[in-house]
Amino acid sequence: MEEILAQQAPAVQDFLVRTSMLQQFCAELCAATLDSDAPYDQLQAILTWLEHANVFIIPLDERQGWYRYHPLFKQLLEQRLREYSSPAAIARLHRRASAWYARQGLIEEALEHALAAGDAPGAAQLVEAQLLWAFEREQWVQMERWLRLLPEEQIQSSPGLLFARAWIMQAHGQLKDFPRLLTAAGQLLDTRGNGTSDPDDSRSRVLRALIAVGWSLFHFFTGQIQASLESARSALEWTPPGQEFVASLALFFLALSNQASGHEDVALFELNKALREQSVHLNDTARLVFAQAVVYLTAGKLQQVEQTARHLLRLAQQADLPLSQNWAHWFLGVVYYEWNNLDAAIYHFSAVIANRNPAHFWVVLDAMCGLALIYQAQGLTTQAQETARDLLELMQEQQNMHELLTVYAFCGRLALLQDDVEAAEQWLEMAGEQAVQGPILFFEDPPITQACLLLAKGDEPCVARGQALLSQLLQHVEAMHSTRKTIKVLALQAWAYELQGRETEALEALERALALARPGGFIRTFADLPPLVKVLQELRRRRKAQQAVDKPLEAYLQRILVAMRPEASPTIAEEALMQQEGLEPLTGRERQILRLLDRDLTNKEIARELVVTPGTVKVHTNSIYRKLSVNNRRAAITLSKALGLLVSDKVSTPPVV
């Protein structure tokens, strides 16, 4: 290799040595790095000649005009660079490469070169400049990767980067350190405000608005609704004109807090007003529609949730918003599960699980809970247990103790549905007593499951304790104005009263629950409580005896009773489900390749089996990914099994307990 290098003209040797600090390169990058006055065509000609002369330069197939050096040749060149160039000169090369990459929007590469140049403050500024871009486009995974590249002292000295870390932590479902990070970010801003910088400049105002949004989020999920309202209003006051993204975040939590404080009409009015005034920016519109869906779900208006979630899904797909896409699928999964449309619910929950990497941790957790509940409702106990086991493994990987305790409680709930009270008690003992705070949005509510266990045990002291706990829970969900969860607690109270022999009160509680549930078409909230059969049948008998038959109510009760039988769950044909979800059908060849992907074959192995080129296989796999709205083979396989395009290969395994 040294001989080959020595054979080159001095100018070519200089070019090779000074560009060796680049992992990959093109003529334009080389010109910027070398600060060369040489025309682009001349540098490109050098690269083309080197390639044809076979001087250890390798073209990158996927990026025309881009190259890299052979690893051993690169080592030789880098050694020469260190021998003949000062550290300051090498740092200048890296700084110029960083600046070029930054201009192209290739932030990760720009960061690596800035750090290689010893310019940690410059690297931090690069990430800070991308803050709004990353969060507006829901690229929190990308932002997390950038933060990992930065020295810790740079993050700790930047209010924007501290906020970014806090926001990423909540996307991981972790709020423990959230207040500390928001406080530190606010204090840094205050310190800067006391110095020479203007505390009212646009960037400072945006950061203060974002920190206020963070506080609104934290207060909301910890049940401090008035504080959440005040923080959301503060965020709007800080938001400079023209910052629609920041304003949409503030309006999001303002709407949720208004709904939780009993002002659903105000929440929807403000959202609709903002949507009418909103520019055509899909990202901001999606955020407001997302807030509408949360308000409707909490209010138990499932038809409106379905319509709004469909709208959100279209917007999120158009704007390529991964978080919003997954939330939209979650909303639809919840609605279809509640309506006992289990095949459609499986599809939507599987879509979340298949695309879990960029999804919010809470939505992945809840989608897996929903999938386990569906399998249980279908009488597929083994699949339900396997899904719960996968959920436990995920929690343990994430080392999220709070959510792990929630999953323990969910496993207890699953055991109760399987009539295994002893196992349920063990799981709930592991979960421990968990306080009721904040809105209850998701499937698993540990205090509610604790109440279910007390009722399932059936002895008088336990039932009395369960009833007392349900009274507390009813006060909480009513105070949070959560119609959806009020229905559930009232249904459980009906069961508790029935166990205590208080039939009249049981019927009253059930009738209250049904009155709230019937407009939204709630089915599974009742169907997942088999002990309610007796009270439901007694209600029907009494209404007939009193000649107070309400035909729509009678039909509704009948649907609930039928749904209590696993074999009665309605099914949807594969073609009908794909049409309902707006998915383009796969061709015969695509289905064939999908089956081979499920066998874990590589593209080359698939090409050999089908007697085609790897390039043809790649074209087909990309088409499959596009049609299924996924971006990798694991996601494609997961979703295909949910749609019935592939046969699930789940096998019988021991119980989860």
C-alpha positions in Angstrom: 0.0 0.0 0.0 2.9 2.4 0.8 4.3 1.7 -2.6 1.0 2.5 -4.3 0.8 5.8 -2.3 4.4 6.7 -3.2 3.7 6.2 -6.9 1.0 9.0 -6.9 1.8 12.6 -7.8 2.4 14.8 -4.8 -0.9 16.7 -5.3 -2.8 13.4 -5.3 -0.9 12.2 -2.2 -1.8 15.4 -0.5 -5.4 14.9 -1.5 -5.5 11.3 -0.2 -3.8 12.1 3.1 -5.9 15.2 4.0 -9.2 13.5 3.1 -8.5 10.4 5.1 -10.2 11.8 8.1 -13.6 11.5 6.3 -15.5 8.3 6.7 -17.0 8.7 3.2 -16.7 11.5 0.8 -17.8 13.2 -2.5 -16.1 15.9 -4.6 -18.1 18.7 -3.0 -17.3 17.6 0.6 -13.6 17.2 -0.3 -13.6 20.7 -1.8 -15.1 22.2 1.4 -12.9 20.2 3.7 -9.7 21.1 1.9 -10.8 24.7 1.4 -9.7 24.1 -2.1 -10.0 26.5 -5.0 -9.9 23.6 -7.4 -13.1 23.4 -9.5 -15.6 20.7 -8.7 -15.0 18.9 -12.0 -11.3 18.7 -11.3 -11.9 17.0 -7.9 -14.5 14.7 -9.3 -12.0 13.8 -12.1 -9.4 12.9 -9.4 -11.9 10.6 -7.6 -13.0 9.0 -10.8 -9.4 8.4 -11.8 -8.5 6.9 -8.4 -11.5 4.6 -8.7 -10.5 3.4 -12.1 -6.8 3.1 -11.1 -8.0 0.8 -8.3 -6.2 2.9 -5.6 -8.1 1.4 -2.6 -11.1 3.7 -3.1 -14.5 2.1 -3.0 -17.6 3.6 -4.6 -20.8 3.5 -2.4 -23.5 1.8 -4.5 -26.4 3.5 -2.7 -24.9 7.0 -3.0 -23.8 7.8 -6.5 -20.6 10.0 -6.5 -19.7 9.0 -2.9 -16.7 6.9 -1.9 -14.8 5.5 1.0 -11.2 4.3 1.4 -10.3 0.7 2.0 -10.0 0.3 5.8 -6.3 -0.6 5.8 -5.5 2.1 3.2 -7.4 4.6 5.4 -5.3 3.6 8.4 -2.1 4.3 6.4 -3.4 7.6 5.2 -4.5 8.7 8.7 -1.1 7.8 10.1 0.6 10.0 7.5 -1.9 12.8 8.3 -0.9 12.7 12.0 2.8 12.6 11.1 2.8 15.5 8.8 -0.1 17.7 10.1 -0.4 19.5 13.4 -3.4 18.8 15.6 -4.7 22.3 14.9 -4.5 21.6 11.1 -6.4 18.4 11.5 -9.0 20.1 13.7 -9.5 22.7 10.9 -10.2 19.9 8.4 -12.8 18.5 10.8 -14.4 21.9 11.4 -14.8 22.5 7.7 -16.2 19.0 7.1 -18.7 19.7 10.0 -19.8 23.0 8.5 -20.4 21.3 5.1 -22.4 18.5 6.6 -24.5 21.0 8.7 -25.3 22.9 5.6 -26.6 19.7 4.0 -28.8 19.0 7.1 -26.7 15.9 7.9 -26.5 16.7 11.6 -25.1 13.4 12.9 -22.0 13.6 10.6 -21.6 17.3 11.4 -21.6 16.5 15.1 -19.0 13.7 14.8 -16.6 16.1 12.9 -17.2 19.0 15.3 -16.4 16.7 18.3 -13.4 15.3 16.4 -12.2 18.9 16.1 -12.5 19.4 19.8 -15.4 21.8 19.3 -17.9 20.5 21.9 -19.7 23.9 22.2 -20.1 24.1 18.5 -21.5 20.5 18.5 -24.0 21.5 21.2 -25.1 24.5 19.2 -25.7 22.2 16.2 -28.1 20.1 18.2 -29.8 23.1 19.9 -30.5 24.5 16.4 -32.4 21.3 15.5 -34.5 21.3 18.7 -37.7 22.7 17.2 -37.2 20.8 13.9 -36.8 17.4 15.7 -39.8 17.8 18.0 -42.1 19.3 15.5 -41.5 16.3 13.2 -41.6 13.9 16.2 -38.0 12.8 15.6 -37.3 12.3 19.3 -35.3 9.1 18.6 -33.0 11.1 16.4 -32.6 13.8 19.0 -31.8 11.2 21.6 -29.1 9.8 19.4 -27.6 13.3 19.0 -27.6 13.9 22.7 -25.7 10.7 23.3 -22.9 12.1 21.2 -22.5 15.2 23.3 -20.3 15.6 26.4 -22.5 15.7 29.5 -21.2 19.2 30.5 -22.6 20.6 27.3 -26.1 19.3 28.0 -26.0 20.5 31.6 -25.1 24.0 30.5 -27.9 24.3 27.9 -31.5 25.0 28.8 -32.6 23.8 25.3 -30.7 20.5 25.6 -32.0 19.9 29.2 -35.6 20.4 27.9 -34.8 18.0 25.1 -33.6 15.3 27.6 -36.8 15.8 29.7 -39.0 15.5 26.6 -37.2 12.3 25.5 -37.6 10.8 29.0 -41.3 11.3 28.9 -41.4 9.6 25.5 -39.8 6.7 27.3 -42.6 6.8 29.9 -40.4 8.2 32.7 -41.5 11.2 34.7 -39.3 10.7 37.8 -36.6 13.2 36.8 -38.9 15.4 34.7 -39.3 18.2 37.3 -35.6 18.3 38.1 -34.7 18.8 34.4 -37.4 21.4 33.8 -36.3 23.3 36.9 -32.6 23.2 35.9 -33.5 24.4 32.4 -35.6 27.3 33.8 -32.8 28.3 36.2 -30.3 28.5 33.3 -32.6 30.7 31.4 -33.0 33.0 34.4 -29.3 33.1 34.9 -28.8 34.1 31.3 -31.6 36.7 31.6 -29.6 38.4 34.4 -26.6 38.6 32.1 -26.1 40.4 28.8 -28.6 38.4 26.7 -32.1 39.7 26.2 -34.5 37.5 28.3 -37.3 38.5 25.9 -35.6 37.5 22.6 -37.5 35.1 20.5 -35.4 32.0 21.3 -35.6 32.6 25.1 -39.4 33.0 24.8 -39.7 29.8 22.8 -37.6 27.9 25.5 -39.7 29.4 28.3 -42.9 28.4 26.4 -41.6 24.8 26.0 -40.6 24.5 29.6 -44.1 25.7 30.6 -45.6 23.1 28.3 -43.4 20.5 30.0 -44.8 21.6 33.4 -48.3 21.4 32.1 -47.7 17.8 30.9 -46.2 16.8 34.3 -49.0 18.4 36.3 -51.6 16.8 34.1 -50.3 13.3 34.5 -49.9 13.7 38.2 -53.4 15.0 38.7 -52.6 18.6 39.4 -55.1 19.9 36.9 -55.3 23.5 37.9 -51.5 23.8 37.8 -51.6 22.1 34.4 -54.1 24.8 33.2 -51.9 27.6 34.5 -48.8 26.2 32.9 -50.5 25.8 29.6 -51.7 29.4 29.7 -48.3 30.5 30.6 -46.8 28.7 27.6 -49.2 30.5 25.3 -48.2 33.8 26.8 -44.5 33.1 26.2 -45.0 31.8 22.7 -43.8 34.4 20.1 -45.9 35.1 17.1 -45.4 32.7 14.2 -44.4 29.7 16.4 -47.5 27.6 15.6 -45.8 24.4 16.7 -45.1 25.6 20.2 -48.6 27.1 20.4 -50.2 23.8 19.3 -48.3 22.0 22.1 -49.6 24.5 24.6 -53.2 24.2 23.2 -52.9 20.4 23.5 -52.4 20.4 27.2 -54.8 23.4 27.7 -57.5 21.3 26.1 -56.7 18.2 28.1 -56.7 20.2 31.4 -59.9 22.0 30.5 -61.6 18.6 29.9 -60.3 17.2 33.1 -61.6 20.2 35.0 -65.1 19.8 33.6 -64.9 22.2 30.7 -65.1 19.8 27.7 -67.1 22.4 25.7 -64.3 25.0 26.3 -61.6 22.4 25.3 -63.3 21.5 22.0 -64.2 25.2 21.3 -60.6 26.3 21.6 -59.3 23.3 19.5 -61.9 23.9 16.8 -61.1 27.6 16.8 -57.4 26.9 16.4 -58.0 24.4 13.6 -60.1 27.0 11.7 -57.3 29.5 12.1 -54.5 27.0 11.6 -52.2 27.3 8.6 -51.9 24.3 6.2 -49.0 22.9 8.3 -50.0 19.3 8.8 -47.8 18.8 11.9 -49.6 21.4 14.0 -53.0 20.4 12.7 -52.2 16.8 13.7 -51.4 17.8 17.2 -54.7 19.6 17.6 -56.6 16.7 16.2 -54.7 14.4 18.6 -56.0 16.6 21.5 -59.6 16.3 20.2 -59.3 12.5 20.2 -58.1 12.5 23.8 -61.0 14.7 24.9 -63.5 12.5 23.1 -62.1 9.3 24.5 -62.1 10.6 28.0 -65.7 11.7 27.5 -66.7 8.2 26.2 -67.7 9.5 22.8 -66.3 6.6 20.8 -67.9 7.4 17.5 -66.1 10.8 17.5 -62.9 9.1 18.6 -63.0 6.8 15.6 -63.6 9.7 13.2 -61.0 11.9 14.7 -58.4 9.1 15.0 -59.0 8.3 11.3 -58.3 11.9 10.5 -55.2 11.9 12.7 -53.9 8.8 11.0 -54.2 10.3 7.5 -52.5 13.6 8.6 -49.7 11.7 10.4 -49.0 9.5 7.4 -49.0 12.5 5.1 -46.6 14.4 7.3 -44.6 11.3 8.4 -45.2 11.8 12.1 -44.3 8.5 13.8 -45.6 9.4 17.3 -49.0 10.6 16.0 -49.3 7.6 13.7 -48.9 5.2 16.6 -51.3 7.2 18.8 -53.9 7.1 16.0 -53.6 3.4 15.7 -53.9 3.1 19.5 -57.1 5.2 19.6 -58.6 3.0 16.9 -57.5 -0.2 18.7 -59.2 1.0 21.9 -62.5 1.9 20.1 -62.7 -1.3 18.2 -61.8 -3.4 21.2 -64.6 -1.7 23.2 -67.0 -2.3 20.3 -65.9 -6.0 20.3 -64.6 -5.6 16.7 -61.6 -7.7 17.8 -60.0 -8.3 14.4 -59.8 -4.6 13.6 -58.4 -4.0 17.2 -55.7 -6.6 16.7 -54.6 -4.9 13.5 -54.3 -1.4 15.1 -52.6 -2.6 18.2 -50.2 -4.8 16.1 -49.4 -1.7 14.0 -48.2 0.1 17.2 -46.2 -2.9 18.3 -44.7 -3.4 14.8 -43.5 0.2 14.7 -42.6 0.4 18.4 -39.1 2.1 18.1 -40.4 5.7 17.4 -43.6 5.2 19.4 -44.3 6.7 22.9 -43.5 4.0 25.5 -47.0 4.3 27.1 -48.7 3.6 23.8 -46.6 0.5 23.2 -47.3 -0.7 26.7 -51.0 -0.2 26.3 -51.2 -1.7 22.8 -49.6 -4.9 24.2 -52.1 -4.9 27.1 -54.9 -4.5 24.6 -53.6 -7.3 22.4 -53.4 -9.6 25.5 -57.0 -8.7 26.4 -58.2 -9.5 22.9 -56.6 -12.9 22.9 -58.2 -13.5 26.3 -61.6 -12.4 25.0 -61.2 -14.8 22.1 -60.5 -17.6 24.5 -56.8 -17.8 23.3 -55.4 -18.1 26.8 -51.9 -19.2 25.7 -51.5 -16.2 23.3 -52.7 -13.8 26.0 -50.1 -15.2 28.4 -47.3 -15.0 25.8 -48.2 -11.4 25.1 -48.1 -10.6 28.8 -44.7 -12.4 29.1 -43.4 -10.2 26.1 -44.7 -7.2 28.0 -42.8 -8.1 31.1 -39.6 -8.6 29.2 -40.0 -5.2 27.6 -40.5 -3.5 30.9 -37.4 -5.3 32.4 -35.3 -4.2 29.4 -36.4 -0.6 29.9 -35.7 -0.7 33.6 -38.9 1.4 34.2 -39.9 0.3 37.7 -43.1 2.3 37.8 -44.4 0.8 34.6 -43.1 -2.7 35.6 -45.4 -2.5 38.7 -48.3 -1.5 36.4 -47.6 -4.6 34.2 -47.5 -6.8 37.4 -51.0 -5.5 38.1 -52.1 -6.2 34.5 -50.8 -9.8 34.8 -53.0 -10.0 37.9 -56.0 -8.7 35.8 -55.3 -11.3 33.2 -55.2 -14.0 35.9 -58.6 -12.9 37.2 -60.0 -13.1 33.6 -58.7 -16.7 33.7 -60.4 -17.4 37.0 -57.0 -17.8 38.8 -57.5 -15.7 41.9 -54.5 -17.1 43.7 -52.1 -16.1 40.8 -53.8 -12.7 40.6 -53.2 -12.2 44.3 -49.5 -13.0 43.8 -49.2 -10.5 40.9 -50.9 -7.7 42.8 -48.8 -8.3 45.9 -45.8 -7.7 43.6 -47.4 -4.6 42.1 -48.0 -3.2 45.6 -50.5 -0.5 46.5 -50.5 2.3 43.9 -52.1 5.6 44.6 -54.8 7.0 42.2 -53.6 10.2 40.6 -54.0 12.0 37.4 -56.2 11.0 34.4 -56.7 7.3 33.8 -56.3 6.9 30.1 -55.0 3.4 29.6 -56.2 -0.2 29.9 -54.5 -1.0 33.1 -55.5 0.9 36.3 -53.8 -0.9 39.2 -56.3 0.3 41.9 -59.2 -0.9 39.8 -57.6 -4.3 39.4 -57.0 -4.4 43.1 -60.7 -3.8 43.6 -61.5 -6.6 41.2 -59.3 -8.9 43.2 -61.0 -8.1 46.4 -64.4 -8.7 44.8 -63.2 -12.0 43.2 -62.1 -13.3 46.6 -65.7 -13.0 47.6 -65.6 -13.1 51.4 -67.4 -10.4 53.2 -64.4 -8.4 54.5 -62.8 -8.4 51.1 -65.9 -7.3 49.3 -66.4 -4.5 51.8 -62.9 -3.3 51.2 -63.4 -3.6 47.5 -66.6 -1.5 47.7 -64.8 1.1 49.8 -62.0 1.3 47.2 -64.5 1.6 44.4 -66.2 4.5 46.2 -62.8 6.3 46.3 -62.2 5.5 42.6 -65.6 6.8 41.6 -64.9 10.1 43.3 -61.6 10.3 41.5 -62.9 9.5 38.0 -65.9 11.8 38.4 -63.6 14.6 39.6 -61.4 14.0 36.5 -64.6 14.0 34.4 -63.6 10.7 32.8 -66.9 9.2 31.5 -65.0 6.2 30.1 -63.6 5.2 33.4 -66.7 6.1 35.4 -68.6 3.5 33.3 -66.1 0.9 34.4 -66.1 1.8 38.1 -70.0 1.8 38.2 -70.1 -1.6 36.5 -67.7 -2.9 39.2 -69.9 -1.3 41.9 -72.9 -3.2 40.5 -70.9 -6.4 40.9 -69.9 -5.4 44.5 -73.5 -4.6 45.5 -74.7 -7.9 44.0 -72.1 -9.8 46.1 -73.4 -8.0 49.2 -77.0 -8.9 48.4 -77.9 -5.3 47.8 -79.8 -6.0 44.6 -81.6 -2.7 44.2 -78.3 -0.7 44.5 -76.6 -3.1 42.1 -79.3 -2.5 39.5 -79.1 1.3 40.0 -75.3 1.3 39.6 -75.6 -0.9 36.5 -78.3 1.4 35.0 -76.1 4.4 35.6 -73.2 2.7 33.9 -75.4 1.7 30.9 -76.9 5.1 30.5 -73.4 6.6 30.2 -72.1 3.7 28.0 -74.9 3.2 25.5 -74.4 6.4 23.4 -70.8 5.4 22.8 -71.6 1.7 22.3 -69.4 0.3 25.1 -69.4 -3.5 25.0 -66.2 -5.0 26.4 -66.2 -2.9 29.6 -69.2 -5.0 30.6 -68.3 -8.2 28.7 -64.9 -8.4 30.5 -66.8 -8.7 33.8 -68.6 -12.2 33.6 -69.9 -11.9 37.1 -72.2 -9.1 35.8 -74.3 -11.6 33.9 -76.6 -12.2 36.8 -77.3 -8.4 37.3 -77.7 -7.9 33.5 -80.2 -10.7 33.3 -82.1 -9.4 36.4 -82.3 -6.0 34.8 -83.8 -7.4 31.7 -86.3 -9.5 33.7 -87.5 -6.6 35.8 -87.9 -4.3 32.8 -90.0 -7.0 31.1 -92.1 -7.5 34.2 -92.7 -3.8 34.5 -93.5 -3.7 30.8 -90.8 -1.1 30.4 -89.1 -2.7 27.4 -86.9 -0.4 25.5 -86.1 -2.2 22.3 -82.8 -0.4 21.6 -81.7 -0.9 25.2 -82.8 -4.6 25.0 -80.7 -5.0 21.8 -77.7 -3.3 23.5 -78.0 -5.6 26.6 -78.2 -8.6 24.3 -75.0 -7.5 22.4 -73.2 -7.3 25.8 -74.4 -10.8 26.9 -73.4 -12.3 23.6 -69.9 -10.7 23.8 -69.3 -12.5 27.1 -69.0 -15.7 25.1 -65.5 -16.0 23.5 -66.7 -17.9 20.5 -69.2 -15.1 19.7 -66.6 -12.5 18.7 -67.3 -11.3 15.2 -64.6 -11.8 12.6 -63.7 -9.8 9.5 -62.4 -11.3 6.3 -58.8 -10.4 5.4 -59.8 -8.5 2.2 -62.5 -6.6 4.1 -60.1 -5.6 6.9 -57.5 -4.3 4.5 -60.2 -2.4 2.6 -61.5 -0.9 5.9 -58.0 0.2 6.8 -57.3 1.7 3.3 -54.4 -0.8 2.7 -53.5 -1.6 -0.9 -53.7 -5.4 -1.6 -50.4 -7.3 -1.9 -49.7 -9.1 -5.2 -49.2 -12.8 -5.4 -45.4 -12.3 -5.7 -45.4 -10.0 -2.7 -47.3 -12.5 -0.6 -44.7 -15.2 -1.7 -41.8 -12.9 -0.6 -43.6 -12.1 2.6 -43.8 -15.8 3.5 -40.0 -16.1 2.8 -39.3 -13.1 4.9 -41.2 -14.8 7.7 -38.7 -17.7 7.3 -36.0 -15.2 8.1 -34.3 -15.6 4.7 -32.0 -12.8 3.5 -32.7 -11.0 0.2 -30.0 -13.1 -1.5 -31.5 -16.3 -0.2 -35.0 -15.2 -1.3 -33.5 -14.3 -4.8 -32.0 -17.8 -5.1 -35.2 -19.5 -4.1 -37.3 -17.5 -6.6 -34.6 -17.4 -9.3 -34.6 -13.6 -9.5 -32.0 -10.9 -8.7 -31.6 -9.5 -5.2 -32.5 -6.1 -6.7 -35.9 -7.5 -7.7 -36.4 -8.8 -4.2 -35.5 -5.4 -2.8 -38.1 -3.7 -5.1 -40.8 -6.2 -3.9 -39.9 -5.8 -0.2 -40.0 -2.0 -0.4 -43.4 -2.3 -2.1 -44.6 -4.5 0.8 -43.3 -2.0 3.4 -45.0 0.9 1.6 -48.4 -0.9 1.3 -48.3 -1.9 5.0 -46.9 1.5 6.2 -43.9 -0.1 7.9 -40.2 0.3 7.4 -38.6 -3.0 8.2 -39.2 -6.7 7.8 -40.0 -7.4 11.5 -42.8 -4.8 11.4 -44.1 -6.2 8.1 -44.3 -9.7 9.5 -46.0 -8.6 12.7 -48.6 -6.6 10.8 -49.1 -9.3 8.2 -50.0 -11.8 10.9 -52.4 -9.4 12.4 -54.1 -8.9 9.0 -54.2 -12.7 8.4 -51.7 -12.5 5.5 -49.4 -14.8 7.4 -50.4 -17.6 9.7 -49.4 -16.9 13.3 -46.8 -19.4 14.5 -47.5 -19.0 18.2 -47.0 -22.3 20.1 -48.4 -23.5 23.4 -46.2 -22.4 26.3 -46.5 -22.7 30.1 -48.7 -20.1 31.9 -47.1 -16.7 32.6 -47.3 -17.2 36.4 
